[in-house]
């Protein structure tokens, strides 16, 4: 059984609580066109999302990949060689209507194993760490009246930090933990003579019953689909922002990937559908 110190356990809970969140930032620009950048924080495995099923070696190298197009729960064909993961039905629809193009296997020069450094370089738009993001610099460099950015979520991503000013706001629902966090915290501290009783007493004083802590009938949190819909509404407003940057976490699927990759892919797909619908004619 893995033994964790209290500091490690608390750090793990904090990382779990914040790492699965979503972020949304806005910026103005002197144009009626819209630009939305979505950062899949942690790093999406491109071969899981867009599989080269036409490669004769692919099935042997990726035996857990979805079946070929036309089979139950199979890939969604992109033209005879590549196929989209079946969780990306909306993206596939956009592809077939000419509203989406997929650029595969594109990378910068970074070749270290740190996800954190790689993401900073992608957001900074350089081969070394910067304190500003390329999107903020692009907004600031635009000519004409530039509206202030507005960030929604847990802080402004590096992508929009820099010379363009930003305001932030987080919906109250984002502060609501996942239901099983209460049960996990209680179980983690159950044998501790100090924190165990204190946590149980604190939860009970706030009206949490044992059933709530284990079955999880807690308020829902704002998820990526809701924030994507909010982004579309803001962007569609005549005097609203014209640039949006969204974060979606949950992409560190190092083990048992075929089972773990589907939920975030479905969330991404639903978010894109919500964004498209909320934008409307814009």
RARASUL-V293354 format. One record per pair of residues at least 24 apart in sequence whose C-alpha atoms are under 10 Angstrom apart, sorted by sequence separation. I is the first residue (numbers start at 1). J is the second residue. D is the distance in whole Angstrom. If there is no record, write none. Layout:
i;j;d
I;J;D
I;J;D
This chain:
i;j;d
51;75;8
53;77;9
78;102;9
133;157;8
134;158;9
135;159;6
136;160;4
137;161;8
138;162;10
139;163;8
140;164;5
224;248;7
50;75;9
51;76;10
54;79;10
132;157;10
133;158;5
134;159;6
135;160;6
136;161;6
137;162;7
138;163;9
139;164;6
140;165;9
223;248;9
224;249;9
49;75;9
50;76;9
51;77;10
52;78;10
54;80;7
55;81;7
132;158;6
133;159;4
134;160;7
135;161;8
136;162;6
137;163;6
138;164;9
139;165;10
182;208;9
50;77;10
51;78;10
53;80;8
54;81;4
55;82;9
131;158;8
132;159;7
133;160;5
134;161;9
135;162;9
136;163;6
137;164;7
183;210;8
186;213;9
50;78;9
52;80;9
53;81;6
54;82;7
130;158;9
131;159;10
132;160;7
133;161;6
134;162;9
135;163;10
136;164;5
182;210;10
183;211;10
185;213;10
186;214;10
52;81;6
53;82;6
54;83;9
132;161;5
133;162;6
135;164;9
136;165;8
183;212;9
184;213;9
51;81;8
52;82;4
53;83;7
131;161;7
132;162;4
133;163;9
136;166;9
182;212;9
183;213;5
184;214;9
51;82;5
52;83;6
53;84;10
131;162;7
132;163;8
133;164;10
182;213;5
183;214;6
50;82;6
51;83;5
52;84;9
130;162;10
132;164;10
180;212;9
181;213;8
182;214;8
183;215;9
49;82;10
50;83;6
51;84;6
179;212;8
180;213;7
181;214;9
183;216;9
49;83;8
50;84;5
51;85;7
123;157;8
124;158;7
125;159;9
179;213;7
180;214;6
182;216;8
47;82;10
48;83;10
49;84;6
50;85;6
123;158;6
124;159;6
179;214;8
180;215;7
181;216;9
47;83;10
48;84;8
49;85;5
50;86;10
122;158;10
123;159;5
124;160;9
179;215;7
180;216;6
182;218;10
47;84;9
48;85;7
49;86;9
120;157;10
121;158;10
122;159;8
123;160;8
124;161;9
179;216;4
180;217;9
46;84;10
47;85;9
49;87;9
50;88;10
120;158;7
121;159;10
123;161;10
124;162;10
178;216;8
179;217;7
180;218;9
49;88;8
119;158;9
120;159;9
178;217;10
179;218;6
119;159;10
178;218;8
179;219;8
224;264;10
228;268;9
232;272;10
235;275;10
177;218;8
178;219;9
179;220;9
229;270;10
233;274;10
176;218;8
177;219;9
178;220;8
225;267;7
228;270;9
229;271;7
232;274;8
233;275;8
236;278;7
237;279;9
176;219;7
177;220;9
178;221;8
224;267;7
225;268;8
228;271;5
229;272;8
231;274;9
232;275;5
233;276;10
235;278;9
236;279;5
176;220;7
177;221;7
223;267;9
224;268;7
225;269;9
226;270;10
227;271;8
228;272;7
229;273;9
230;274;9
231;275;7
232;276;7
233;277;9
234;278;9
235;279;7
236;280;7
238;282;9
174;219;10
175;220;10
176;221;6
224;269;10
225;270;6
226;271;7
228;273;9
229;274;5
230;275;8
231;276;10
232;277;8
233;278;5
234;279;8
236;281;8
237;282;9
173;219;7
174;220;8
175;221;7
176;222;9
224;270;8
225;271;4
228;274;6
229;275;5
232;278;5
233;279;6
236;282;5
173;220;7
174;221;5
175;222;9
224;271;6
225;272;8
227;274;9
228;275;5
229;276;8
231;278;8
232;279;5
233;280;9
235;282;8
173;221;4
174;222;5
223;271;9
224;272;9
225;273;8
226;274;8
227;275;9
228;276;9
229;277;8
230;278;8
231;279;8
232;280;8
172;221;8
173;222;5
174;223;8
225;274;6
226;275;9
228;277;10
229;278;6
230;279;9
233;282;10
171;221;9
172;222;8
173;223;9
224;274;10
225;275;8
228;278;8
229;279;8
232;282;9
171;222;7
228;279;10
50;102;9
170;222;9
50;103;10
51;104;10
50;104;8
50;105;10
171;227;9
47;104;9
46;104;7
47;105;9
46;105;7
46;106;10
153;222;9
153;223;10
42;114;10
43;115;7
42;115;6
43;116;10
41;115;9
42;116;8
153;227;8
41;116;9
43;118;9
152;227;8
42;118;9
43;119;8
42;119;8
41;119;7
152;230;9
40;119;9
152;231;9
39;119;9
39;122;9
160;243;10
39;123;9
150;234;10
160;244;9
160;245;7
159;245;7
158;245;10
159;246;10
157;245;8
159;247;10
156;245;9
157;246;8
150;240;10
156;246;10
157;247;8
149;240;10
150;241;8
156;247;10
147;239;9
148;240;10
149;241;7
152;244;10
147;240;8
148;241;8
149;242;9
150;243;10
151;244;9
152;245;10
153;246;9
154;247;10
147;241;7
149;243;8
150;244;9
151;245;9
152;246;9
153;247;9
146;241;9
147;242;9
149;244;9
151;246;9
146;242;9
37;135;9
139;242;10
139;243;8
136;243;10
27;135;9
135;243;9
27;136;8
29;138;9
30;139;9
135;244;9
26;136;10
29;139;6
135;245;9
28;139;7
29;140;9
31;142;9
27;139;7
28;140;9
29;141;10
30;142;7
31;143;10
27;140;10
29;142;7
30;143;7
31;144;9
28;142;10
29;143;8
30;144;6
31;145;9
29;144;8
30;145;6
31;146;9
29;145;7
30;146;6
28;145;8
29;146;5
30;147;8
28;146;5
29;147;6
39;157;9
27;146;8
28;147;4
29;148;9
27;147;7
28;148;6
29;149;9
39;159;9
26;147;9
27;148;6
28;149;6
26;148;8
27;149;3
28;150;9
37;159;9
26;149;5
27;150;6
25;149;7
26;150;5
27;151;8
25;150;6
26;151;6
24;150;8
25;151;4
26;152;8
24;151;6
25;152;5
23;151;8
24;152;5
25;153;8
23;152;6
24;153;6
25;154;10
22;152;9
23;153;4
24;154;8
25;155;8
26;156;9
22;153;6
23;154;6
24;155;8
25;156;6
21;153;8
22;154;7
23;155;7
24;156;8
25;157;7
21;154;8
22;155;10
23;156;7
24;157;8
27;160;8
23;157;7
25;159;9
26;160;8
25;160;7
18;154;8
25;161;10
28;164;9
27;164;8
28;165;10
115;252;9
27;165;8
28;166;10
27;166;8
26;166;8
27;167;10
25;166;8
26;167;9
25;167;9
26;168;9
25;168;8
24;168;9
25;169;9
23;168;10
24;169;9
23;169;10
24;170;9
23;170;9
23;174;10
22;174;9
21;174;8
21;175;10
18;174;10
18;175;10
17;175;9
20;178;10
17;176;10
18;177;10
17;177;7
16;177;10
17;178;8
16;178;10
17;181;8
16;181;9
13;181;8
13;184;9
13;185;8
87;261;9
88;262;9
10;185;9
87;262;6
9;185;9
85;261;10
86;262;9
87;263;8
89;265;10
90;266;9
85;262;8
87;264;9
88;265;6
89;266;9
91;268;9
92;269;10
10;188;10
87;265;6
88;266;6
90;268;10
91;269;7
94;272;10
9;188;8
86;265;9
87;266;5
88;267;9
90;269;6
91;270;9
94;273;9
9;189;10
85;265;8
86;266;9
87;267;9
88;268;8
89;269;7
90;270;7
85;266;10
87;268;9
88;269;5
89;270;9
90;271;10
91;272;8
6;188;9
87;269;7
88;270;9
90;272;7
91;273;8
94;276;10
6;189;9
87;270;9
90;273;6
4;188;10
88;272;10
89;273;10
90;276;10
38;228;10
36;228;10
64;256;9
65;257;9
66;258;8
64;257;8
65;258;7
64;258;6
36;231;9
63;258;10
64;259;9
36;232;9
62;258;10
34;232;10
36;235;9
21;221;9
22;222;8
23;223;9
24;224;9
35;235;9
21;222;9
22;223;7
23;224;8
34;235;7
21;223;7
22;224;6
25;227;10
33;235;10
34;236;9
20;223;9
21;224;8
22;225;10
24;227;7
32;235;10
22;226;10
23;227;8
24;228;8
32;236;10
22;227;8
23;228;10
26;231;8
41;246;10
44;249;10
22;228;10
24;230;9
25;231;9
32;238;9
35;241;10
36;242;8
37;243;8
38;244;8
39;245;8
40;246;9
41;247;6
42;248;9
43;249;9
44;250;9
45;251;8
24;231;7
28;235;9
32;239;10
34;241;8
35;242;7
36;243;6
37;244;6
38;245;6
39;246;6
40;247;6
41;248;6
42;249;6
43;250;9
44;251;5
45;252;9
26;234;9
27;235;10
32;240;10
34;242;5
35;243;5
36;244;5
37;245;5
38;246;5
39;247;5
40;248;5
41;249;5
42;250;7
43;251;6
44;252;8
45;253;8
26;235;9
32;241;9
33;242;7
34;243;6
35;244;6
36;245;6
37;246;6
38;247;6
39;248;6
40;249;6
41;250;7
42;251;5
43;252;7
44;253;8
45;254;10
48;257;8
31;241;10
32;242;7
33;243;9
34;244;8
35;245;8
36;246;8
37;247;9
38;248;7
39;249;8
40;250;8
41;251;6
42;252;5
43;253;9
48;258;8
28;239;9
29;240;10
30;241;10
31;242;7
40;251;7
41;252;8
42;253;9
28;240;7
29;241;7
30;242;8
31;243;10
40;252;10
45;257;9
49;261;9
27;240;9
28;241;4
29;242;6
48;261;8
49;262;9
26;240;9
27;241;5
28;242;5
29;243;7
48;262;9
26;241;6
27;242;6
28;243;6
25;241;10
26;242;7
27;243;5
28;244;9
45;261;9
49;265;8
26;243;6
27;244;6
44;261;9
48;265;10
25;243;8
26;244;4
27;245;8
25;244;6
26;245;6
24;244;7
25;245;5
26;246;9
44;264;10
24;245;6
25;246;6
44;265;9
23;245;8
24;246;4
25;247;9
23;246;5
24;247;6
22;246;7
23;247;5
24;248;9
40;264;9
22;247;5
23;248;7
21;247;8
22;248;5
23;249;9
20;247;10
21;248;7
22;249;7
20;248;8
21;249;6
22;250;10
40;268;9
19;248;9
20;249;5
21;250;9
19;249;6
20;250;6
38;268;9
18;249;9
19;250;7
20;251;9
16;250;10
38;272;10
36;275;10
34;279;10
34;282;8
33;282;8
32;282;8
